[in-house]
Amino acid sequence: MHHTIDVRDLTFTYPDGRVALRGVSLFVAPGEKVALVGPNGAGKSTLMLHLNGILKGQGEVRVCGTRIEEGSIGEIRAAVGLVFQDPDDQLFSATVFDDVAFGPLYMGLPEEDIRSRVQHALEAVELNDYGDRVCHHLSGGEKKRVAIATVLSMDPEILVLDEPTAGLDPRARRSLIHLLHDLPQTMLVSTHDIPMVAELFERTVVIDEGEIVFDGSTQSLMADRNLLAQHGMEIP
Amino acid sequence: MHYNLTDQYRHQTSFLHGLDPRVKVITAVGYILAVSLTPEGAWWAFAFFFLVLCLAVYLSQLGIFFTIRRSFIALPFILAALSVPLITPGPVIWRIPGLNWAVSEPGLIRFLSILLRSWLAVQAAILLTAVTRFPNILWALESLKFPRVLVSTIGFMYRYLFVVADEVTQMVRARASRSARISGAPRRSVLWQGKVAGAMVGSLFLRALERSERVYAAMLSRGYDGCIRSLTRFQMRQRDWISLGLAGLLLIVPLGLGWMV
């Protein structure tokens, strides 16, 4: 089975002894778009960093049917596009082109392929002529879009996004929501943006103190005011 | 809130802008070397070098005074050579009134030569960065077999200098916003202010360290495996080769002139 995320009984403790994940199990089906919500420090980012093997905890993580191990890590990283929260971390090259080309370059593709992938990725985020731009001079919304393009160019099966709408103005947020809606990949999106969750995702996973406390339809979550209040969320 | 460390690059569609960056890097470095190797007091050679520079500035279409105007930034560094006329032995031509320090003739010649060399070299570097985009300079260095680790270190520095400068601006503003003082209260000591500044530098360092870890994770996520790779950007065309040859000629002639005369 492809395009899946399959996490089983994952536990992770940071070197300083803080337990970030306690027996997390999660299954995301092909093509499904799932929201991951929960308070700050709940373990959202930690979980995401496990999905392409940056962090390694106890338990099992399978992505696209492949277990994450030393030998499969390159393959996994090409299949999972992980977009970090701060685009200044994601965009480390001098120009937009270099950054979007980084992933395909390390996949070992021939140059013409790399160029056409960069072209397509920039088209997908509607920043066609941005190749020569210097990353530092972009606006917040543009940076987020370029950050997404940097993983789209790798043609991933799964997109994992960490707080994609954080710090965006309403217009940039709106166009990002449209973009996420139109992208066909399997998606796991961590966010505090509850209105976006209600609009875009049928399924929501709530994580708090390293444990999954809710996993079900967004509609039923929104109806459960007690649960929401218990984990520090508000319905707008 | 954006720190605009002014980019040195000035966009134009001149002949110089259109050259392969490798040609420009080689020529600029060659120029600096040639100027540095020209013997002291070879004024004709220096004049020739200045004309070569003027020709390049003319070809860049940035205005003939462009590099001269910017070259004053480097003026303070000349101070380092200020003692040269005083400590070089030789016939004394002048004594500083009041101090009675002797200025020797060979010392003065040496000082003026250093002054001219650095002034010309700085202008060459200014012109290079004005007509070549920074990423292209990096690419040129890399394809000229400059050590890749160094090139990518410079690349990251260029990318994150702006980000760190933004963070500094934010911190300074945050400090200023909380630096209130009740009227009549005594001023804090310099030592105390120094401590605050020190703590700011420390936390900036920690932030940079944490960021470097996140950036590294982002690189790993996209398949980074420890070797640095890059795409070809430019192909040497006929006019690039011709320019390189002409530039070499224009540098060798004054250098030879300087040593023969």
Chai-1 contact restraints between the chains, C-beta under 6 A:
chainA,res_idxA,chainB,res_idxB,connection_type,confidence,min_distance_angstrom,max_distance_angstrom,comment,restraint_id
A,N52,B,S221,contact,1.0,0.0,6.0,A-B,restraint_1
A,I54,B,A217,contact,1.0,0.0,6.0,A-B,restraint_2
A,I54,B,L220,contact,1.0,0.0,6.0,A-B,restraint_3
A,R77,B,S221,contact,1.0,0.0,6.0,A-B,restraint_4
A,R77,B,G223,contact,1.0,0.0,6.0,A-B,restraint_5
A,L82,B,S221,contact,1.0,0.0,6.0,A-B,restraint_6
A,F84,B,A218,contact,1.0,0.0,6.0,A-B,restraint_7
A,D88,B,V163,contact,1.0,0.0,6.0,A-B,restraint_8
A,D89,B,R214,contact,1.0,0.0,6.0,A-B,restraint_9
A,D89,B,V215,contact,1.0,0.0,6.0,A-B,restraint_10
A,D89,B,A218,contact,1.0,0.0,6.0,A-B,restraint_11
A,Q90,B,A218,contact,1.0,0.0,6.0,A-B,restraint_12
A,F92,B,V215,contact,1.0,0.0,6.0,A-B,restraint_13
A,A94,B,P135,contact,1.0,0.0,6.0,A-B,restraint_14
A,A94,B,G155,contact,1.0,0.0,6.0,A-B,restraint_15
A,A94,B,R159,contact,1.0,0.0,6.0,A-B,restraint_16
A,T95,B,P135,contact,1.0,0.0,6.0,A-B,restraint_17
A,F102,B,R222,contact,1.0,0.0,6.0,A-B,restraint_18
A,G103,B,R222,contact,1.0,0.0,6.0,A-B,restraint_19
A,G103,B,G223,contact,1.0,0.0,6.0,A-B,restraint_20
A,L105,B,R229,contact,1.0,0.0,6.0,A-B,restraint_21
A,Y106,B,G223,contact,1.0,0.0,6.0,A-B,restraint_22
A,Y106,B,Y224,contact,1.0,0.0,6.0,A-B,restraint_23
A,M107,B,G223,contact,1.0,0.0,6.0,A-B,restraint_24
A,E111,B,L231,contact,1.0,0.0,6.0,A-B,restraint_25
A,H136,B,F162,contact,1.0,0.0,6.0,A-B,restraint_26
